């Protein structure tokens, strides 16, 4: 063997160590680059050369450059990052929403309490116009807070829409970049070696994509990576990518739906299929949390306005002559939103519509309803709990009546019913004249002067607009067990209108002629009580007391007991506290989830970094190792040169 073999070995050794030095330097240079995977030169012993004295080695070959990669840890890092992004995005939006459900002086509960307190003052001074003006002022402030809350919800929805558009644009750019990198990787793989930096770039793009949506990846034989979203819908396939698109909700154009553009059109991607990621968090917040908040505030607005207005209608105002109290508040009407796919006329209008009329605001629930035909009949589904029932034209459900309209909707039509969702947006004070407040009751109760029992008038409430103050009602007890006779006489002519008998029980009111009379004590046989027209409405405070009493009345969320009565419900103050609790529980729950998912994502990223990242101490040690190897290889070349020179001298 000649000196050339030794020179070849030295040259190969120098090249191998130089390649290792270059790769180590590349690692050191990218140690702080997010997503970079440590690279390492793979060396292979060159095949030996046979001679009569045996096989002599020919040095070393550089086989390839590999990167440190762990498929499981990489997928885990992407998945945990997606969940962390989902929770943090939803938490950010819920924190904004929570500020609307404030307690203390900034809350709707406080403003309602101030209105009730003003009504108490009006009850103490029913003729005082200043006290009445305070009531109007408090009513205006309460209406402004309801309207402001609704406007802020709309503002939050606008912010969600903007965030969704920005996220979708970024996802589309990432998908295009992944497809481009796929093509470059497939071309580079034709050389038989892996383009490590391109693989890192693609992994980083997939990781960023996972922060927006939950993704699934499948590797192909040519080195490309297919990316799927939305429960298996392809987003990237080889060197081709599809685009996501936002479109208005088919019922409510203020909300946005996500879809993917295909050759046949846009395929909808429900948020339940989006999974995690910031887009999933935004859609979950929009379709769940924000809708719930809008319905909670709308329910309170509907109940409060209807209850106050109804009580106003039962009293007498301070005008001359006195009249029934005018409405104090106005709200936006209940609405039924048709699906954009419903049948239309040639002019573009919907062929059929559905009408909603609130029949009993106390039974309204904080929910939306889906109305669709199942082939046999119309099915109404309450969205909050999924309960469904069959309805027909004129059906009354949860305090509202459904009018299917003329012509009736087609069986393919669908509707989203919003009995309370938009009520707060139109909440306003509609009464400006303080004399229009109905502080007086149209009837007054009194005990007979010859009564011998301990019974006295505890309270008198007008409960129906059918009360006729022109009739004088007289209840005369016939025994000490509560039996009584009653009669209604025309107060002008004393003509008998009607009469009958009844039995009074302690704690139960006497209901007659549209009023309810409460007695305290025990009446004796022969005792009499009368309810007659109020002679001096300006000095009467019966209806003002009834208005103030709404604070302690179960008005919100009552349900039918199936026997014609109502059960359950809560006061307005309790309902507002429950609404605060509902949003607060959502926020705290997501906050806890966000803290956990963030920690899990950080741990997964750290585990991946420990496995694939660059350790500068290790790289510094390798740098010294390869430097020494390079110097040793150079020494081999130097020796080979010296041997070669000696051979030349000997040949001369």
C-alpha positions as CSV (number, residue, x, y, z in Angstrom):
1,X,0.0,0.0,0.0
2,X,1.2,3.4,-0.8
3,X,1.2,6.8,1.0
4,X,-1.9,7.7,-1.0
5,X,-4.0,5.3,1.0
6,X,-2.9,7.0,4.2
7,X,-3.6,10.4,2.7
8,X,-7.1,9.2,1.7
9,X,-7.8,8.1,5.3
10,X,-6.6,11.4,6.7
11,X,-8.6,13.4,4.2
12,X,-11.8,11.4,5.0
13,X,-11.1,11.8,8.7
14,X,-10.7,15.6,8.3
15,X,-13.9,15.8,6.2
16,X,-15.8,13.8,8.8
17,X,-14.6,15.9,11.7
18,X,-15.1,19.1,9.7
19,X,-18.7,18.0,9.0
20,X,-19.2,17.3,12.7
21,X,-17.8,20.7,13.6
22,X,-20.0,22.4,11.0
23,X,-23.1,20.6,12.4
24,X,-22.2,21.4,15.9
25,X,-21.7,25.1,15.0
26,X,-25.1,25.0,13.4
27,X,-26.6,23.6,16.6
28,X,-25.0,26.3,18.7
29,X,-26.1,29.0,16.3
30,X,-29.7,27.8,16.5
31,X,-29.8,27.0,20.2
32,X,-32.3,29.8,20.9
33,X,-34.5,29.3,17.9
34,X,-37.9,28.0,18.8
35,X,-38.7,24.7,17.2
36,X,-35.1,23.9,16.2
37,X,-34.1,20.2,16.6
38,X,-30.6,19.2,17.4
39,X,-28.7,17.8,14.4
40,X,-26.0,15.2,14.4
41,X,-23.6,13.8,11.7
42,X,-24.0,10.1,11.2
43,X,-20.6,8.5,10.4
44,X,-20.0,5.1,8.8
45,X,-16.8,3.0,8.6
46,X,-15.6,2.8,5.0
47,X,-15.3,-0.7,3.5
48,X,-11.8,-2.1,4.0
49,X,-9.5,-3.0,1.1
50,X,-8.3,-6.6,0.8
51,X,-4.7,-7.4,0.4
52,X,-2.6,-10.5,0.8
53,X,-2.0,-9.4,4.3
54,X,-5.7,-9.0,5.1
55,X,-8.2,-6.1,5.0
56,X,-6.9,-2.6,5.5
57,X,-9.3,0.1,6.5
58,X,-10.0,3.0,4.2
59,X,-11.2,5.5,6.9
60,X,-14.7,6.9,7.5
61,X,-17.6,8.1,5.4
62,X,-20.2,10.7,6.3
63,X,-23.5,8.9,5.9
64,X,-26.0,11.7,6.5
65,X,-27.1,14.4,8.9
66,X,-30.0,13.5,11.2
67,X,-32.1,15.5,13.5
68,X,-33.3,14.6,17.0
69,X,-37.0,13.8,16.7
70,X,-39.7,12.2,18.8
71,X,-43.0,11.7,17.1
72,X,-45.0,11.1,20.4
73,X,-43.6,14.1,22.2
74,X,-44.1,16.3,19.1
75,X,-47.8,15.3,18.9
76,X,-48.2,15.8,22.6
77,X,-46.7,19.3,22.5
78,X,-49.1,20.3,19.6
79,X,-52.2,18.8,21.4
80,X,-51.4,20.4,24.7
81,X,-50.7,23.8,23.1
82,X,-54.1,23.6,21.3
83,X,-55.9,23.0,24.6
84,X,-54.0,25.7,26.4
85,X,-54.9,28.2,23.6
86,X,-58.5,27.1,23.8
87,X,-58.7,27.7,27.5
88,X,-56.8,31.0,27.5
89,X,-58.8,32.4,24.6
90,X,-62.1,31.5,26.3
91,X,-60.9,32.9,29.6
92,X,-59.9,36.2,28.1
93,X,-63.4,36.6,26.6
94,X,-65.2,35.4,29.7
95,X,-63.2,38.0,31.8
96,X,-64.5,40.7,29.6
97,X,-68.0,39.3,29.9
98,X,-67.7,39.0,33.7
99,X,-67.3,42.7,34.0
100,X,-70.9,43.2,32.8
101,X,-72.2,41.0,35.7
102,X,-70.9,43.2,38.4
103,X,-72.2,43.4,42.0
104,X,-72.3,46.4,44.2
105,X,-73.3,49.8,43.0
106,X,-72.3,49.1,39.4
107,X,-74.7,46.2,39.0
108,X,-78.2,45.9,37.7
109,X,-79.3,44.6,41.1
110,X,-78.3,47.8,42.8
111,X,-80.0,49.9,40.1
112,X,-83.2,47.9,40.6
113,X,-82.9,48.3,44.4
114,X,-82.6,52.1,43.9
115,X,-85.8,52.1,41.8
116,X,-87.7,50.1,44.4
117,X,-86.4,52.4,47.2
118,X,-87.7,55.4,45.1
119,X,-91.1,53.7,44.9
120,X,-91.1,53.3,48.7
121,X,-90.5,57.0,49.0
122,X,-93.3,57.6,46.5
123,X,-95.6,55.4,48.6
124,X,-94.8,57.6,51.6
125,X,-95.6,60.8,49.7
126,X,-97.9,59.8,46.8
127,X,-98.8,63.4,45.9
128,X,-95.1,64.7,45.9
129,X,-94.1,65.3,42.3
130,X,-90.4,65.4,43.4
131,X,-90.6,61.9,44.8
132,X,-92.3,60.8,41.6
133,X,-89.6,62.4,39.5
134,X,-86.9,60.5,41.5
135,X,-88.8,57.3,40.5
136,X,-88.5,58.3,36.8
137,X,-84.9,59.2,37.2
138,X,-84.1,55.8,38.8
139,X,-86.1,54.1,36.1
140,X,-84.1,55.9,33.4
141,X,-80.9,54.9,35.0
142,X,-81.9,51.2,35.2
143,X,-83.0,51.3,31.6
144,X,-79.7,52.8,30.6
145,X,-77.8,50.1,32.4
146,X,-79.7,47.3,30.7
147,X,-79.2,48.9,27.3
148,X,-75.5,49.5,28.0
149,X,-75.1,45.8,29.0
150,X,-76.7,44.7,25.7
151,X,-74.5,47.1,23.7
152,X,-71.4,45.8,25.5
153,X,-72.4,42.2,24.6
154,X,-72.7,43.3,21.0
155,X,-69.3,44.9,21.3
156,X,-67.8,41.7,22.6
157,X,-69.4,39.8,19.7
158,X,-67.8,42.2,17.3
159,X,-64.5,41.6,18.9
160,X,-65.0,37.8,18.6
161,X,-65.8,38.2,14.9
162,X,-62.6,40.3,14.4
163,X,-60.5,37.7,16.2
164,X,-62.0,34.9,14.2
165,X,-61.3,36.7,10.9
166,X,-57.7,37.3,12.0
167,X,-57.3,33.7,13.1
168,X,-58.8,32.2,10.0
169,X,-56.5,34.4,7.8
170,X,-53.5,33.1,9.7
171,X,-54.6,29.5,9.5
172,X,-55.0,29.8,5.7
173,X,-51.5,31.3,5.4
174,X,-50.0,28.5,7.6
175,X,-51.8,25.8,5.5
176,X,-50.3,27.3,2.3
177,X,-46.9,27.4,3.9
178,X,-47.2,23.7,5.0
179,X,-48.2,22.7,1.5
180,X,-45.2,24.6,0.1
181,X,-42.8,23.0,2.6
182,X,-44.3,19.6,1.8
183,X,-43.4,20.1,-1.8
184,X,-39.8,21.1,-1.0
185,X,-39.4,18.2,1.4
186,X,-40.7,15.7,-1.2
187,X,-38.2,17.1,-3.8
188,X,-35.3,17.0,-1.3
189,X,-36.1,13.5,-0.2
190,X,-35.3,12.4,-3.8
191,X,-31.6,12.8,-2.9
192,X,-32.0,10.1,-0.3
193,X,-31.4,12.5,2.6
194,X,-33.7,14.3,5.0
195,X,-33.9,18.1,4.8
196,X,-33.7,18.6,8.6
197,X,-34.3,22.4,8.6
198,X,-37.3,22.0,6.4
199,X,-38.7,19.3,8.7
200,X,-38.2,21.6,11.7
201,X,-40.0,24.4,9.8
202,X,-42.9,22.2,9.0
203,X,-43.2,20.9,12.6
204,X,-43.1,24.5,13.8
205,X,-45.9,25.5,11.3
206,X,-48.0,22.5,12.5
207,X,-47.5,23.5,16.1
208,X,-48.6,27.1,15.3
209,X,-51.6,25.7,13.4
210,X,-52.4,23.6,16.5
211,X,-52.7,26.8,18.6
212,X,-55.6,27.8,16.4
213,X,-57.3,24.4,15.8
214,X,-57.0,20.9,16.9
215,X,-55.1,19.1,14.1
216,X,-54.3,15.5,13.1
217,X,-51.4,14.6,10.9
218,X,-50.5,11.6,8.8
219,X,-47.1,11.2,7.1
220,X,-46.8,10.0,3.5
221,X,-44.1,7.9,1.9
222,X,-42.7,10.9,0.0
223,X,-42.0,12.8,3.3
224,X,-45.0,15.1,3.0
225,X,-47.4,15.5,5.9
226,X,-51.2,15.6,5.5
227,X,-53.1,17.8,8.0
228,X,-56.7,17.2,9.0
229,X,-59.0,19.4,11.1
230,X,-62.6,19.4,12.2
231,X,-63.0,15.8,12.9
232,X,-61.1,14.5,9.8
233,X,-61.7,17.2,7.3
234,X,-58.5,17.6,5.2
235,X,-56.8,21.0,5.3
236,X,-53.4,20.1,3.7
237,X,-52.9,17.1,1.4
238,X,-49.4,16.9,0.0
239,X,-48.6,20.2,-1.9
240,X,-52.2,21.3,-1.9
241,X,-54.1,23.2,0.8
242,X,-57.7,24.2,1.3
243,X,-58.9,27.5,2.8
244,X,-61.1,28.1,5.8
245,X,-63.9,30.7,5.5
246,X,-66.2,32.5,7.9
247,X,-69.9,33.0,7.1
248,X,-72.8,34.5,9.0
249,X,-74.8,32.1,11.1
250,X,-77.8,30.8,9.1
251,X,-80.2,32.3,11.7
252,X,-78.4,35.2,13.4
253,X,-76.1,37.2,11.0
254,X,-74.3,38.8,14.0
255,X,-72.7,35.4,14.8
256,X,-70.1,33.7,12.7
257,X,-69.8,30.1,11.6
258,X,-66.7,28.4,10.4
259,X,-66.5,26.4,7.2
260,X,-63.9,25.0,4.7
261,X,-64.0,25.9,1.0
262,X,-64.2,22.9,-1.3
263,X,-64.9,22.6,-5.0
264,X,-68.5,21.9,-4.3
265,X,-68.9,24.9,-2.0
266,X,-68.3,25.7,1.7
267,X,-68.6,22.8,4.1
268,X,-69.7,23.9,7.6
269,X,-67.5,23.0,10.5
270,X,-69.5,23.1,13.8
271,X,-67.6,24.2,16.8
272,X,-68.1,20.9,18.4
273,X,-65.9,19.4,15.7
274,X,-63.3,22.1,15.9
275,X,-62.1,20.9,19.2
276,X,-59.4,22.9,20.9
277,X,-57.3,25.8,19.7
278,X,-58.1,29.5,19.9
279,X,-60.7,29.3,17.1
280,X,-62.5,26.6,19.0
281,X,-62.4,28.8,22.2
282,X,-63.8,31.8,20.3
283,X,-66.6,29.7,18.8
284,X,-67.4,28.0,22.1
285,X,-67.5,31.4,23.8
286,X,-69.7,32.9,21.1
287,X,-72.2,30.0,20.8
288,X,-72.4,29.1,24.5
289,X,-71.1,31.7,27.0
290,X,-72.1,34.9,25.2
291,X,-75.5,33.5,24.2
292,X,-76.2,32.5,27.8
293,X,-75.2,36.0,29.0
294,X,-77.4,37.6,26.4
295,X,-80.4,35.5,27.4
296,X,-79.8,36.0,31.2
297,X,-79.9,39.7,30.8
298,X,-82.8,39.6,28.4
299,X,-84.8,37.4,30.7
300,X,-84.3,39.9,33.6
301,X,-85.2,42.8,31.3
302,X,-88.4,41.1,30.1
303,X,-89.6,40.2,33.5
304,X,-88.8,43.5,35.1
305,X,-90.5,45.6,32.4
306,X,-93.5,43.3,32.2
307,X,-94.0,43.2,36.0
308,X,-93.7,46.9,36.5
309,X,-95.9,47.7,33.5
310,X,-98.5,45.2,34.6
311,X,-98.6,46.6,38.1
312,X,-98.8,50.1,36.7
313,X,-101.9,49.2,34.7
314,X,-103.6,48.0,37.9
315,X,-103.3,51.4,39.7
316,X,-104.5,55.0,39.2
317,X,-102.2,57.9,38.3
318,X,-102.2,61.5,39.4
319,X,-103.8,63.0,36.3
320,X,-107.2,64.6,36.3
321,X,-109.3,62.6,36.0
322,X,-107.2,59.7,37.3
323,X,-106.6,56.9,34.8
324,X,-104.8,53.6,34.6
325,X,-101.1,53.8,34.9
326,X,-99.2,53.9,31.5
327,X,-96.3,51.6,30.9
328,X,-93.1,52.7,32.5
329,X,-90.7,50.6,30.4
330,X,-90.4,49.3,26.9
331,X,-88.3,46.4,25.6
332,X,-87.5,44.8,22.3
333,X,-90.1,42.3,21.2
334,X,-89.5,38.5,21.1
335,X,-88.4,37.4,17.6
336,X,-88.2,34.2,15.5
337,X,-85.3,34.2,13.1
338,X,-85.7,32.2,9.9
339,X,-82.9,30.1,8.6
340,X,-81.2,31.6,5.5
341,X,-82.1,28.4,3.6
342,X,-85.9,28.8,4.2
343,X,-88.1,29.2,1.1
344,X,-88.2,32.7,-0.4
345,X,-90.4,34.6,-2.8
346,X,-89.0,35.7,-6.2
347,X,-88.3,39.1,-4.6
348,X,-86.1,37.5,-2.0
349,X,-88.4,37.7,1.0
350,X,-89.2,34.7,3.1
351,X,-92.4,33.0,2.2
352,X,-93.4,32.2,5.8
353,X,-92.6,33.7,9.1
354,X,-93.2,32.7,12.7
355,X,-94.5,35.1,15.3
356,X,-93.8,35.1,19.1
357,X,-96.0,36.8,21.7
358,X,-95.1,36.9,25.4
359,X,-98.1,35.7,27.4
360,X,-96.5,35.5,30.9
361,X,-93.1,37.0,31.4
362,X,-92.6,35.2,34.7
363,X,-92.4,31.9,32.9
364,X,-89.8,33.1,30.3
365,X,-86.6,31.1,30.4
366,X,-83.1,32.3,29.7
367,X,-82.8,30.2,26.5
368,X,-83.2,30.1,22.8
369,X,-85.3,27.5,21.0
370,X,-84.9,25.6,17.7
371,X,-88.1,25.0,15.7
372,X,-88.0,22.4,13.0
373,X,-90.3,19.9,11.3
374,X,-89.5,16.2,11.8
375,X,-91.9,14.9,9.1
376,X,-94.8,14.3,11.6
377,X,-95.0,17.7,13.3
378,X,-93.2,20.8,14.5
379,X,-90.7,20.1,17.2
380,X,-89.6,22.9,19.6
381,X,-86.2,22.2,21.3
382,X,-85.0,24.3,24.2
383,X,-81.3,24.9,23.6
384,X,-80.2,25.1,27.2
385,X,-81.2,21.5,28.2
386,X,-82.3,19.9,24.9
387,X,-85.8,19.2,26.0
388,X,-88.2,18.9,23.1
389,X,-91.9,18.9,22.5
390,X,-94.4,19.0,19.7
391,X,-96.1,22.3,19.1
392,X,-98.9,23.6,16.8
393,X,-100.1,27.0,15.8
394,X,-101.0,28.9,19.0
395,X,-99.1,26.7,21.4
396,X,-97.9,28.4,24.5
397,X,-94.6,27.3,25.9
398,X,-92.5,28.8,28.7
399,X,-94.5,32.0,28.7
400,X,-94.7,32.7,25.0
401,X,-97.1,31.9,22.2
402,X,-96.1,30.5,18.8
403,X,-97.9,31.8,15.7
404,X,-97.0,29.7,12.7
405,X,-98.3,32.4,10.4
406,X,-100.0,32.4,7.0
407,X,-99.0,30.7,4.8
408,X,-97.7,28.0,7.2
409,X,-94.0,27.3,7.0
410,X,-92.8,24.5,4.7
411,X,-91.6,21.3,6.4
412,X,-88.1,22.1,5.3
413,X,-88.1,25.5,7.0
414,X,-86.3,26.0,10.3
415,X,-86.4,28.8,12.8
416,X,-84.4,30.1,15.9
417,X,-86.8,31.5,18.5
418,X,-85.5,34.2,20.8
419,X,-88.1,35.1,23.4
420,X,-85.7,37.2,25.5
421,X,-82.3,37.4,23.7
422,X,-82.9,40.9,22.4
423,X,-85.1,42.3,25.1
424,X,-82.4,44.3,26.8
425,X,-81.3,46.0,23.6
426,X,-84.5,47.9,23.4
427,X,-84.9,48.4,27.2
428,X,-85.9,52.1,27.8
429,X,-88.1,54.3,29.9
430,X,-91.2,55.3,28.0
431,X,-92.9,57.3,30.7
432,X,-91.8,61.0,31.1
433,X,-94.7,62.5,33.0
434,X,-94.3,61.9,36.8
435,X,-98.1,62.3,37.1
436,X,-98.4,59.1,35.0
437,X,-97.1,57.0,37.8
438,X,-99.9,54.9,39.2
439,X,-99.4,55.2,43.0
440,X,-103.0,54.8,44.0
441,X,-105.1,51.7,44.1
442,X,-108.5,51.9,42.4
443,X,-110.1,50.2,45.5
444,X,-109.8,50.7,49.2
445,X,-110.7,48.2,52.0
446,X,-112.3,48.9,55.4
447,X,-113.6,47.1,58.4
448,X,-117.2,47.5,59.6
449,X,-117.6,49.8,62.6
450,X,-119.5,47.2,64.6
451,X,-117.0,44.4,64.2
452,X,-116.3,42.5,67.4
453,X,-113.5,40.1,66.2
454,X,-109.8,40.8,66.1
455,X,-109.6,40.7,62.3
456,X,-108.2,43.7,60.5
457,X,-107.2,44.6,57.0
458,X,-103.6,43.5,56.5
459,X,-103.3,44.1,52.7
460,X,-105.3,44.8,49.6
461,X,-103.9,44.0,46.2
462,X,-105.4,44.5,42.8
463,X,-104.4,41.4,40.9
464,X,-106.3,41.8,37.6
465,X,-107.1,44.6,35.2
466,X,-110.7,43.3,35.2
467,X,-111.3,44.9,38.7
468,X,-114.4,47.0,38.7
469,X,-114.0,49.9,41.2
470,X,-117.7,50.9,40.5
471,X,-118.7,47.8,42.4
472,X,-118.7,47.7,46.2
473,X,-117.8,44.3,47.6
474,X,-119.0,43.4,51.1
475,X,-117.9,40.2,53.0
476,X,-120.0,39.4,56.0
477,X,-118.8,36.5,58.2
478,X,-121.5,34.1,59.3
479,X,-119.5,32.0,61.8
480,X,-116.3,32.0,63.8
481,X,-114.9,29.3,61.5
482,X,-114.3,31.6,58.5
483,X,-117.6,31.2,56.6
484,X,-118.8,34.4,55.0
485,X,-121.3,35.7,52.5
486,X,-120.3,38.2,49.8
487,X,-122.1,40.5,47.5
488,X,-121.2,43.0,44.8
489,X,-123.4,46.1,44.4
490,X,-123.2,48.9,42.0
491,X,-121.9,51.9,44.1
492,X,-124.0,54.4,42.2
493,X,-127.4,52.6,42.2
494,X,-126.8,50.0,45.0
495,X,-128.2,47.4,42.6
496,X,-127.0,43.9,43.4
497,X,-124.5,42.7,40.7
498,X,-123.7,39.2,42.1
499,X,-123.4,37.4,45.4
500,X,-122.1,34.1,46.9
501,X,-120.5,32.4,49.8
502,X,-116.9,31.5,50.7
503,X,-114.6,30.3,53.5
504,X,-111.7,32.3,54.7
505,X,-108.5,30.6,56.1
506,X,-105.9,32.4,58.0
507,X,-103.0,33.2,55.7
508,X,-105.1,32.8,52.6
509,X,-106.5,35.9,50.8
510,X,-110.1,36.5,49.9
511,X,-110.1,36.8,46.1
512,X,-113.0,38.6,44.5
513,X,-113.7,41.1,41.8
514,X,-110.1,41.3,40.6
515,X,-108.6,41.9,44.1
516,X,-107.1,39.9,46.9
517,X,-107.8,40.9,50.5
518,X,-105.5,39.8,53.4
519,X,-106.9,39.7,56.9
520,X,-104.9,39.7,60.2
521,X,-106.5,38.3,63.3
522,X,-109.7,36.3,63.6
523,X,-113.1,37.6,62.5
524,X,-116.2,37.0,64.6
525,X,-119.6,36.1,63.4
526,X,-121.3,39.2,62.0
527,X,-118.0,41.0,61.2
528,X,-118.0,42.7,57.8
529,X,-115.4,44.1,55.5
530,X,-115.9,46.3,52.4
531,X,-113.8,47.0,49.4
532,X,-115.0,50.0,47.4
533,X,-113.8,52.6,45.0
534,X,-111.0,54.9,46.1
535,X,-112.5,58.3,46.7
536,X,-109.2,60.3,46.9
537,X,-106.6,58.7,44.5
538,X,-104.1,61.5,45.1
539,X,-103.7,60.5,48.8
540,X,-103.8,56.7,48.2
541,X,-100.6,54.7,48.0
542,X,-101.9,51.2,47.5
543,X,-100.4,50.6,44.1
544,X,-97.1,52.2,45.1
545,X,-96.8,49.7,47.9
546,X,-97.6,46.9,45.4
547,X,-94.9,48.3,43.1
548,X,-92.4,48.3,45.9
549,X,-93.5,44.8,46.8
550,X,-92.3,43.5,43.5
551,X,-88.8,43.3,45.1
552,X,-89.8,40.3,47.2
553,X,-92.1,38.6,44.7
554,X,-91.1,35.4,42.9
555,X,-91.1,36.7,39.3
556,X,-88.2,35.2,37.4
557,X,-88.2,31.7,35.8
558,X,-91.4,30.3,37.1
559,X,-92.6,27.0,35.6
560,X,-96.0,25.3,35.2
561,X,-96.9,22.6,37.7
562,X,-99.0,20.9,35.1
563,X,-102.3,21.6,37.0
564,X,-102.7,25.2,35.9
565,X,-100.5,26.7,38.6
566,X,-96.9,27.9,38.7
567,X,-94.1,26.8,40.9
568,X,-90.5,27.9,41.6
569,X,-89.1,31.1,40.4
570,X,-87.0,33.7,42.2
571,X,-87.0,37.4,43.0
572,X,-85.3,39.8,40.7
573,X,-82.4,40.3,43.2
574,X,-81.9,36.5,43.5
575,X,-82.1,36.1,39.8
576,X,-79.4,38.7,39.2
577,X,-77.3,37.0,41.9
578,X,-77.8,33.7,40.1
579,X,-76.8,35.3,36.8
580,X,-73.6,36.7,38.4
581,X,-72.9,33.2,39.8
582,X,-73.5,31.5,36.5
583,X,-71.0,33.7,34.7
584,X,-68.6,33.7,37.6
585,X,-68.6,29.9,37.8
586,X,-67.9,29.7,34.1
587,X,-65.0,32.1,34.4
588,X,-63.5,30.4,37.5
589,X,-63.9,27.0,35.9
590,X,-62.2,28.1,32.7
591,X,-59.5,29.9,34.8
592,X,-58.7,26.7,36.6
593,X,-58.7,24.7,33.3
594,X,-56.4,27.4,31.7
595,X,-53.9,27.2,34.6
596,X,-53.8,23.4,34.3
597,X,-53.6,23.3,30.5
598,X,-50.9,26.0,30.4
599,X,-48.8,24.0,32.9
600,X,-49.4,20.8,30.9
601,X,-48.4,22.5,27.6
602,X,-45.3,24.0,29.2
603,X,-44.3,20.5,30.6
604,X,-44.9,18.9,27.2
605,X,-42.8,21.6,25.5
606,X,-40.0,21.2,28.0
607,X,-40.1,17.4,27.6
608,X,-39.8,17.9,23.8
609,X,-37.0,20.4,24.2
610,X,-35.1,18.1,26.5
611,X,-35.4,15.4,23.9
612,X,-34.7,17.4,20.7
613,X,-33.3,20.7,21.8
614,X,-29.8,21.9,21.9
615,X,-27.7,21.7,25.1
616,X,-24.9,24.2,24.9
617,X,-22.7,22.3,27.4
618,X,-22.9,19.2,25.4
619,X,-22.3,21.0,22.1
620,X,-19.2,22.7,23.6
621,X,-17.8,19.4,24.7
622,X,-18.5,18.0,21.2
623,X,-16.9,21.0,19.7
624,X,-13.7,20.3,21.5
625,X,-13.9,16.6,20.7
626,X,-14.3,17.2,16.9
627,X,-11.6,19.9,17.0
628,X,-9.2,17.4,18.4
629,X,-10.3,14.8,15.9
630,X,-9.8,17.3,13.1
631,X,-6.3,18.1,14.4
632,X,-5.5,14.4,14.7
633,X,-6.7,13.9,11.1
634,X,-4.5,16.8,10.0
635,X,-1.6,15.0,11.7
636,X,-2.3,11.9,9.7
637,X,-2.1,13.9,6.5
638,X,1.1,15.5,7.7
639,X,2.6,12.0,8.4
640,X,1.4,10.8,5.0
641,X,3.0,13.7,3.3
642,X,6.2,13.0,5.1
643,X,6.1,9.4,4.1
644,X,5.4,10.4,0.5
645,X,8.4,12.8,0.5
646,X,10.6,10.1,1.9
647,X,9.6,7.7,-0.9
648,X,10.3,10.4,-3.5
649,X,13.7,11.0,-2.0
650,X,14.5,7.3,-2.0
651,X,13.3,7.0,-5.6
652,X,15.7,9.7,-6.7
